[in-house]
């Protein structure tokens, strides 16, 4: 459970109680059943399931044997027995010691968590316990344990403990701390990896990382769907339906005991995507098209177009193929190029001539590209025509704002004809933009 919490999965006390109520009814030797039990009781938001799966597999990956892994997870460690035997701590005191270790490690900064050895962490823990008034005599006892077996300068270990109890005890405490460190590191590693991918420049994301981010994209899309669904429920009913209310009140002598409301229909918006797939934004475009594919269920209709210097509709590809095959087909196609380099003006003109029927008053046009037009005609008249027919135009630009008026970029000109042009360089920026977009619809 601590691993899941470290990986940013919320687990409530009720969910923990549900787990412990379920455990007596299953075999801990069956890893699949055990995993499904954990997942069913602890994970309430199914968008967190991919994170749970990663945490589970990494946590139980050391032994390699499914039965051994599960049994070891619940087996009392020999280190715990050693500590109890050597110190004479009561069960309550042992529980307090384990809780103190857990609390101490839970509050460790990440730099200490990953850079210090278990022995270093043990020393820090013992020093804090020795200085803590709330630890009672336990802190001083642990401090004495460390002092009695630690070798003095130029001498061997103290020999007053002829049976070697003190080194054994200190090693056992270190083992307990090491186990706790490994537990926290799993969840922290997974959380940090996600944060790294969320903040990494889309330009720099590798094909392997795009595959890794599919779960993130799916989770984001599903959470967005959940929020939109909740919003629809909240505004499901409109104002009072006077006619129905008065008609129903007649049977009560004109007293409106039951209020009827008008049904309020919330139409899903339509989306048209115009995506520059030229070399300067190739990786960016691949990522954005994958996201568009994932989110298309949020719209009543989605039509996608890709261009370099030719505008080509790619909607059928996403209907006929899985996303990866569709993307490979798009980027291997040669029909997008006419002449040399990106030509936004020509492509806007083509779109108006051949595909203006895709635009309605409910259509949001999303343009993905850097606005680098290779010093060619910008096609502003065509862009104005698009704006007149659509609900709005939103432009996501991977370039920094200070580059929108640099070299062959005319993004600063196009910006004046859009409802919004936004610099989007990483998935975190992108998710915030899309979140805001749907809240405003």
C-alpha positions as CSV (number, residue, x, y, z in Angstrom):
1,X,0.0,0.0,0.0
2,X,2.9,2.3,0.7
3,X,4.3,1.6,-2.7
4,X,1.0,2.6,-4.3
5,X,0.8,5.8,-2.2
6,X,4.3,6.7,-3.2
7,X,3.3,6.3,-6.8
8,X,0.5,8.9,-6.2
9,X,-2.5,6.4,-6.0
10,X,-4.9,7.5,-3.3
11,X,-5.9,4.8,-0.9
12,X,-8.4,5.4,1.9
13,X,-8.9,3.7,5.2
14,X,-12.1,2.1,3.9
15,X,-10.2,0.5,1.0
16,X,-7.5,-0.9,3.3
17,X,-10.3,-2.4,5.5
18,X,-11.9,-3.9,2.4
19,X,-8.6,-5.6,1.5
20,X,-8.1,-7.1,4.9
21,X,-11.7,-8.4,4.9
22,X,-11.0,-10.1,1.5
23,X,-7.6,-11.7,2.3
24,X,-9.0,-14.6,4.5
25,X,-11.0,-15.7,1.5
26,X,-8.2,-16.2,-1.0
27,X,-5.0,-18.1,-1.3
28,X,-1.9,-16.0,-0.9
29,X,0.0,-18.6,-3.0
30,X,-1.9,-17.7,-6.1
31,X,-0.3,-14.5,-7.4
32,X,-2.9,-13.7,-10.0
33,X,-5.8,-14.0,-7.4
34,X,-3.8,-12.0,-4.9
35,X,-3.1,-9.3,-7.5
36,X,-6.7,-9.1,-8.5
37,X,-7.8,-8.8,-4.9
38,X,-5.4,-5.9,-4.3
39,X,-6.5,-4.2,-7.5
40,X,-10.2,-4.7,-6.8
41,X,-10.1,-3.4,-3.2
42,X,-7.5,-0.7,-3.4
43,X,-7.8,0.9,-6.9
44,X,-11.1,2.7,-7.3
45,X,-10.1,4.9,-10.2
46,X,-9.5,2.4,-13.0
47,X,-7.3,5.0,-14.8
48,X,-4.7,4.1,-12.1
49,X,-4.6,0.4,-13.1
50,X,-1.5,0.7,-15.3
51,X,0.4,2.3,-12.4
52,X,-0.8,-0.4,-10.0
53,X,0.3,-3.1,-12.4
54,X,3.8,-1.5,-12.7
55,X,4.1,-1.2,-8.9
56,X,2.9,-4.8,-8.3
57,X,5.3,-6.3,-10.9
58,X,8.3,-4.3,-9.7
59,X,7.5,-5.0,-6.0
60,X,7.3,-8.8,-6.6
61,X,10.0,-9.0,-9.3
62,X,13.0,-9.9,-7.0
63,X,12.4,-13.6,-6.3
64,X,11.1,-14.6,-9.7
65,X,8.9,-17.3,-8.2
66,X,5.3,-16.2,-7.8
67,X,4.6,-18.2,-4.7
68,X,7.8,-17.2,-3.0
69,X,7.2,-13.6,-3.8
70,X,3.7,-13.5,-2.3
71,X,4.6,-15.5,0.8
72,X,7.7,-13.4,1.5
73,X,5.7,-10.2,1.3
74,X,3.6,-11.3,4.3
75,X,6.2,-13.4,6.1
76,X,7.7,-12.0,9.3
77,X,11.3,-11.2,8.5
78,X,14.0,-12.9,10.5
79,X,15.4,-9.5,11.1
80,X,12.3,-8.5,13.0
81,X,12.7,-11.7,15.2
82,X,16.4,-10.8,15.8
83,X,15.5,-7.3,16.9
84,X,12.8,-8.6,19.3
85,X,15.0,-11.3,20.7
86,X,18.1,-9.1,21.3
87,X,16.2,-6.1,22.8
88,X,13.4,-7.8,24.6
89,X,10.9,-5.4,23.2
90,X,7.2,-6.1,23.7
91,X,5.0,-6.6,20.7
92,X,3.6,-3.1,21.2
93,X,7.2,-1.7,21.3
94,X,8.1,-3.6,18.2
95,X,5.1,-2.1,16.4
96,X,6.1,1.3,17.6
97,X,9.7,0.7,16.2
98,X,8.4,-0.4,12.8
99,X,6.1,2.6,12.6
100,X,8.9,4.9,13.6
101,X,11.1,3.4,10.8
102,X,8.2,3.7,8.3
103,X,7.5,7.4,9.3
104,X,11.2,8.3,9.2
105,X,11.7,6.8,5.7
106,X,8.4,8.2,4.4
107,X,9.6,11.7,5.2
108,X,13.1,11.3,3.8
109,X,13.9,13.8,1.0
110,X,14.4,12.0,-2.4
111,X,18.1,12.9,-2.5
112,X,18.7,11.0,0.7
113,X,16.4,8.2,-0.3
114,X,18.4,7.4,-3.4
115,X,21.9,8.5,-2.5
116,X,22.5,7.2,1.0
117,X,23.2,3.6,1.9
118,X,20.9,1.6,4.4
119,X,23.7,1.9,7.0
120,X,23.7,5.7,6.6
121,X,19.9,5.8,6.9
122,X,20.1,3.7,10.0
123,X,22.5,6.1,11.6
124,X,20.3,9.1,10.8
125,X,17.3,7.2,12.2
126,X,19.0,6.3,15.4
127,X,20.3,9.8,16.0
128,X,16.8,11.2,15.5
129,X,15.3,8.6,17.8
130,X,17.9,9.3,20.5
131,X,17.1,13.0,20.4
132,X,13.3,12.6,20.3
133,X,11.5,12.9,23.6
134,X,8.5,10.9,22.3
135,X,10.7,7.8,21.7
136,X,11.2,7.3,25.4
137,X,14.0,4.9,26.3
138,X,13.9,3.2,22.9
139,X,15.9,5.9,21.2
140,X,18.7,5.7,23.8
141,X,18.7,1.9,23.6
142,X,19.2,2.0,19.8
143,X,21.9,4.6,20.2
144,X,23.7,2.3,22.7
145,X,23.4,-0.6,20.3
146,X,25.2,1.3,17.6
147,X,27.8,2.6,20.0
148,X,28.7,-0.8,21.4
149,X,29.4,-2.5,18.2
150,X,30.9,0.4,16.2
151,X,34.7,0.0,16.1
152,X,36.8,2.7,17.8
153,X,39.6,4.4,15.9
154,X,42.5,1.9,15.4
155,X,40.7,-0.9,17.2
156,X,38.4,-3.8,16.3
157,X,34.9,-4.1,17.4
158,X,34.1,-4.0,21.2
159,X,34.4,-7.5,22.6
160,X,32.1,-7.2,25.6
161,X,29.4,-8.8,23.6
162,X,31.0,-12.2,23.3
163,X,28.1,-13.8,21.5
164,X,28.0,-11.2,18.8
165,X,24.5,-10.0,19.7
166,X,25.2,-6.3,19.1
167,X,26.4,-6.6,15.5
168,X,23.6,-9.0,14.8
169,X,21.1,-6.5,16.3
170,X,22.4,-3.6,14.3
171,X,22.5,-5.6,11.1
172,X,18.9,-6.7,11.7
173,X,17.8,-3.0,12.2
174,X,19.7,-2.2,9.0
175,X,17.9,-5.0,7.2
176,X,14.5,-3.7,8.4
177,X,15.4,-0.2,7.1
178,X,16.7,-1.5,3.8
179,X,13.4,-3.4,3.2
180,X,11.5,-0.2,3.9
181,X,13.8,1.8,1.7
182,X,13.3,-0.6,-1.2
183,X,9.5,-0.4,-0.8
184,X,9.5,3.3,-0.9
185,X,11.9,3.5,-3.8
186,X,9.6,1.5,-6.1
187,X,6.7,3.9,-5.9
188,X,8.9,6.9,-5.9
189,X,10.8,5.7,-9.0
190,X,7.5,5.1,-10.9
191,X,6.2,8.5,-9.8
192,X,9.4,10.3,-10.7
193,X,9.5,8.6,-14.1
194,X,6.0,9.8,-14.9
195,X,6.9,13.3,-13.8
196,X,9.9,13.2,-16.0
197,X,7.9,12.2,-19.0
198,X,5.2,14.8,-18.3
199,X,7.7,17.6,-18.2
200,X,10.1,16.4,-21.0
201,X,10.1,18.5,-24.2
202,X,7.9,16.8,-26.8
203,X,10.7,17.4,-29.3
204,X,13.0,15.2,-27.3
205,X,10.7,12.3,-26.6
206,X,12.0,9.1,-28.2
207,X,9.8,6.6,-30.0
208,X,10.3,4.2,-27.1
209,X,9.1,6.9,-24.7
210,X,6.0,7.6,-26.8
211,X,5.1,3.9,-26.3
212,X,5.7,4.3,-22.6
213,X,3.5,7.4,-22.5
214,X,0.5,5.7,-24.1
215,X,-0.7,4.7,-20.6
216,X,-0.4,8.3,-19.5
217,X,-2.3,9.5,-22.5
218,X,-5.0,6.9,-22.0
219,X,-5.3,7.8,-18.3
220,X,-5.5,11.5,-19.0
221,X,-8.2,10.9,-21.7
222,X,-10.3,8.7,-19.4
223,X,-10.1,11.2,-16.5
224,X,-11.1,13.9,-18.8
225,X,-14.1,11.8,-20.0
226,X,-15.0,11.2,-16.4
227,X,-15.0,14.9,-15.6
228,X,-17.1,15.8,-18.7
229,X,-19.6,13.0,-17.8
230,X,-19.9,14.4,-14.3
231,X,-20.4,17.9,-15.7
232,X,-23.1,16.7,-17.9
233,X,-24.9,15.1,-15.0
234,X,-24.8,18.3,-13.0
235,X,-26.3,20.3,-15.8
236,X,-28.6,17.6,-17.1
237,X,-31.8,19.6,-16.3
238,X,-32.6,23.1,-17.4
239,X,-35.2,25.6,-16.2
240,X,-38.7,24.8,-14.9
241,X,-41.1,23.4,-17.5
242,X,-44.1,25.6,-16.7
243,X,-46.6,23.7,-18.8
244,X,-45.8,20.2,-17.4
245,X,-45.7,21.5,-13.9
246,X,-49.1,23.3,-14.1
247,X,-50.7,20.3,-15.8
248,X,-49.5,17.9,-13.1
249,X,-50.7,20.3,-10.3
250,X,-54.3,20.1,-11.4
251,X,-54.8,16.8,-9.6
252,X,-53.7,18.6,-6.4
253,X,-56.1,21.5,-6.8
254,X,-53.5,23.6,-8.6
255,X,-50.7,23.1,-5.9
256,X,-47.4,22.3,-7.7
257,X,-46.3,19.4,-5.5
258,X,-44.0,18.1,-8.3
259,X,-41.7,20.4,-10.3
260,X,-40.8,19.4,-13.8
261,X,-37.7,20.7,-15.5
262,X,-36.8,20.9,-19.2
263,X,-34.3,18.5,-20.5
264,X,-31.0,20.2,-21.3
265,X,-29.1,18.7,-24.1
266,X,-25.3,19.2,-24.1
267,X,-23.9,18.6,-27.6
268,X,-20.5,17.2,-27.9
269,X,-18.3,19.5,-30.0
270,X,-16.9,18.7,-33.4
271,X,-13.1,18.7,-34.0
272,X,-11.1,19.3,-37.1
273,X,-7.3,18.8,-36.7
274,X,-4.8,20.3,-39.2
275,X,-1.4,18.9,-38.4
276,X,2.0,20.0,-39.9
277,X,4.1,16.8,-40.2
278,X,7.2,18.4,-41.7
279,X,10.7,17.5,-40.5
280,X,10.9,20.4,-38.1
281,X,7.9,19.2,-36.0
282,X,7.9,15.5,-37.0
283,X,8.2,14.1,-33.5
284,X,5.8,16.7,-32.1
285,X,3.2,15.8,-34.7
286,X,3.4,12.1,-34.1
287,X,2.8,12.6,-30.4
288,X,-0.1,15.0,-31.0
289,X,-1.8,12.8,-33.5
290,X,-1.6,9.9,-31.0
291,X,-3.3,12.1,-28.4
292,X,-6.0,13.2,-30.9
293,X,-6.8,9.6,-31.6
294,X,-7.1,8.9,-27.9
295,X,-9.4,11.8,-27.3
296,X,-11.6,11.4,-30.3
297,X,-14.4,9.8,-28.3
298,X,-15.0,13.1,-26.5
299,X,-16.2,14.7,-29.8
300,X,-19.3,14.0,-31.8
301,X,-17.2,14.1,-35.0
302,X,-13.4,14.2,-35.6
303,X,-11.7,14.8,-39.0
304,X,-8.0,14.9,-39.2
305,X,-5.7,16.3,-41.9
306,X,-2.0,16.3,-42.3
307,X,0.1,18.5,-44.4
308,X,3.6,19.7,-45.4
309,X,2.8,21.5,-48.7
310,X,-0.2,19.3,-49.6
311,X,-3.3,18.9,-47.4
312,X,-4.4,15.2,-47.1
313,X,-7.2,13.8,-45.0
314,X,-6.0,11.0,-42.7
315,X,-9.3,10.3,-40.9
316,X,-9.8,6.9,-42.6
317,X,-6.4,5.7,-41.5
318,X,-7.3,6.0,-37.9
319,X,-10.6,4.2,-38.5
320,X,-9.0,1.3,-40.4
321,X,-5.7,0.8,-38.4
322,X,-4.4,0.8,-34.9
323,X,-2.7,4.1,-33.9
324,X,0.9,2.9,-34.5
325,X,0.3,1.6,-38.0
326,X,-1.7,4.6,-38.9
327,X,1.1,6.9,-37.7
328,X,3.7,4.9,-39.6
329,X,1.6,5.0,-42.8
330,X,1.2,8.8,-42.5
331,X,4.9,9.6,-42.0
332,X,5.9,7.2,-44.8
333,X,3.5,8.7,-47.3
334,X,4.8,10.9,-50.0
335,X,1.6,12.6,-51.0
336,X,2.1,15.5,-48.5
337,X,4.8,17.2,-50.4
338,X,4.5,19.5,-53.3
339,X,7.6,21.6,-53.9
340,X,9.9,22.1,-51.0
341,X,9.2,22.5,-47.3
342,X,6.0,23.5,-45.4
343,X,3.6,25.8,-47.2
344,X,0.8,26.8,-44.8
345,X,-0.8,29.2,-47.2
346,X,-1.2,26.7,-50.0
347,X,-2.5,24.1,-47.5
348,X,-5.1,26.5,-46.0
349,X,-6.3,27.3,-49.5
350,X,-6.6,23.6,-50.4
351,X,-8.5,23.0,-47.2
352,X,-11.0,25.7,-47.9
353,X,-11.5,24.5,-51.5
354,X,-11.8,20.8,-50.8
355,X,-12.9,20.3,-47.2
356,X,-14.8,23.4,-46.1
357,X,-17.9,21.1,-45.7
358,X,-16.2,19.8,-42.5
359,X,-16.7,23.2,-40.8
360,X,-19.9,24.2,-38.9
361,X,-20.7,26.5,-36.1
362,X,-20.0,23.7,-33.6
363,X,-16.5,22.9,-35.0
364,X,-13.3,23.6,-33.2
365,X,-10.3,23.8,-35.5
366,X,-7.1,22.7,-33.9
367,X,-3.9,23.6,-35.8
368,X,-0.7,21.9,-34.8
369,X,2.5,23.4,-36.1
370,X,5.3,25.9,-35.7
371,X,4.1,28.4,-38.4
372,X,7.4,28.2,-40.3
373,X,6.2,28.9,-43.9
374,X,9.5,29.1,-45.7
375,X,8.9,32.7,-46.8
376,X,5.9,31.8,-48.9
377,X,2.4,33.4,-49.1
378,X,0.7,33.0,-45.6
379,X,-2.8,32.3,-47.0
380,X,-4.5,34.7,-44.6
381,X,-7.7,35.0,-46.7
382,X,-8.2,31.2,-46.5
383,X,-7.5,31.3,-42.8
384,X,-10.1,34.0,-42.4
385,X,-12.6,31.8,-44.3
386,X,-11.9,29.0,-41.9
387,X,-12.5,31.2,-38.9
388,X,-15.8,32.5,-40.4
389,X,-17.2,29.0,-40.8
390,X,-15.9,27.4,-37.6
391,X,-16.7,28.0,-33.9
392,X,-13.1,28.8,-33.1
393,X,-9.5,28.3,-34.1
394,X,-7.0,27.1,-31.6
395,X,-3.3,26.8,-32.5
396,X,-0.7,24.8,-30.5
397,X,2.8,25.8,-31.3
398,X,5.9,23.8,-30.2
399,X,8.2,26.8,-30.7
400,X,9.0,29.3,-27.9
401,X,7.1,32.5,-28.1
402,X,10.3,34.6,-28.8
403,X,10.8,32.5,-32.0
404,X,7.3,33.2,-33.5
405,X,8.8,36.2,-35.3
406,X,12.2,34.8,-36.1
407,X,13.6,33.6,-39.5
408,X,10.8,32.0,-41.6
409,X,8.3,31.8,-38.8
410,X,5.1,33.9,-39.2
411,X,3.3,32.5,-36.2
412,X,3.0,36.0,-34.8
413,X,0.9,36.9,-37.9
414,X,-1.3,33.8,-37.7
415,X,-1.9,34.4,-34.0
416,X,-4.0,37.5,-34.8
417,X,-6.5,35.3,-36.8
418,X,-6.8,32.6,-34.1
419,X,-8.9,32.6,-30.9
420,X,-5.8,31.4,-29.1
421,X,-2.3,30.4,-30.1
422,X,-0.5,28.7,-27.2
423,X,3.1,27.5,-26.7
424,X,2.9,23.9,-25.8
425,X,6.2,22.0,-25.3
426,X,5.4,19.1,-23.0
427,X,2.6,16.9,-22.0
428,X,1.9,18.7,-18.8
429,X,1.3,22.0,-20.7
430,X,-0.8,20.1,-23.2
431,X,-3.0,18.4,-20.7
432,X,-3.7,21.7,-18.9
433,X,-4.7,23.3,-22.2
434,X,-7.0,20.5,-23.2
435,X,-8.5,20.4,-19.7
436,X,-9.3,24.1,-20.0
437,X,-10.6,23.7,-23.5
438,X,-13.3,21.2,-22.5
439,X,-14.3,23.1,-19.4
440,X,-14.9,26.1,-21.6
441,X,-17.0,24.2,-24.2
